[in-house]
Amino acid sequence: MARRRYLRLKEHTHTFVNEGGHLGELDFRFPIGAPISGLNAFARTQQLGVGDKLANALRLGTSPIVAALVNFDVGMDMVRAAVVAAAAAAAAAAAGAAVAVAAVTAGKRGAPPAQRQWGCGRAAGRSR
């Protein structure tokens, strides 16, 4: 198979030193390359409990990466939709912040200059 020469296997491990000095490991040594070697490493590690492994499997199974392995266009559509949603959320947050700033500054615009500067009225004898 001509494509096999382009496949680079992850023949390594990641070692973690946990609390109390206990070692944990992700072992990426597997005869099939990514993403299978990564799935295998996370499924077999003692670093994660069963709940974490199931949560990771669910996230990975619904990710654009897996969808793109099956159908590239579907995976890219998922990525584009996520980017648009993130941009819309950022714009909404920025607009909300701008409205809040405008409301605070609008309250100060109507005050006389002495109140804006000193926080008190002209009756206190302070002027600009």
N, C-alpha and C positions, 0 to 999 in steps of 0.2 A: 504494500500500500504506500503510495508516494506521499500521502499526507502525514503519515506517521513520523517522518523526519522533522516536521514542524511542531510536533507535540512535545512540550517540555514538562516532564513529570516533576512534581514537588517531592523530592526525596529528602525530606527534612522533618524535624520535630520542633515544636515550641515548648519550652519548659517554663513552668511558673513556680515561684516560691510563694506558698500560701502562708497564712497566719500560723504561727507555731513552727515554721520551717518545713512544713509538709510540701512535698513536690507534687505538681500536677503536670500533665503533658497533653499536647495535641500532636498526634502522629500523622503526618501527611504522606507517609510512605505507603504507596498503593500502586498496583500495576496499571491503573487507569488514571489519566490526568484530571485536571479541574473540569467541572466542578465536583466530580465524583469523589476525588481524593479528599476534598474539604468536607463533603457530606459524611464520608466515612470517619474522618477525624473527629468531627463534632459528635457523631452518634456513639463512638466508642470511648470518648474521654470520660474520666472520672471527675473532671473539673466541674461539670454541670450535673444537676439533678434531673430527674425524669421530667418535671414540670418545665424547666428551662429548655430541655431538649425538644419537648413538644411545641413550646412557644416558638423556638427557632425554626422548627420544621414548618409550622404554619406560616410564619413570615416569609420563609424562603419559598414555600410552595405558591404563595400568592405574589411573589416579587416579579418585576419585569425581566429579571435575569433568566429565570426559568421559562417564562413565556417566550422570550427571545430565542431560547434554545430550540423551541418547537416551531415558532413562527416569528421571525425577526420583526416584521411589520407590527404585529400585535404588541410585542415587547416595547418597541419604540413609541407606539401610541400610548402605552401606559406611562412611559417616562415623560412624554410631552404633556399628558394630562396632569401629572404630578407637578411639573414645573409651572404650568398655568395656575393650578390651585395654590401653590406656594406664592407665586407672584400676586395673586388676588388677595391672599391673606396678608401679605406684607403691605400692599396698597391700602387695605382696609385699616390696618393698624396705624399706618402713617397718617391716614385721613382722620382717624379718631384722635390721634395725638395733636394734629393741627387744629381740630375743632376745640379741643381742650385748651390749647394755648390761646386761640382766638377768644374764647370765652373769658379767660383770665385777663387778657390784655384789654378786652373791650370794657370791662368794668373799671379799669384804671384810666381809660381814655376820657371818660366823661368827667373825671374829677378835675378840679382846678390845679394849676401847676404846683402850688405849694403842697397840696395833698399828695400828689404823685411823688414829689421829691422827699418830703419829710414824714409823710404818713399822718399829718395832722392838718387842721384847717387854718385859715388865715386868722381866726380869732386868737390863736396862740401866739400871734405876733411874729410869726416866721414868714418870710417871703423869699422869693427867688432872687 
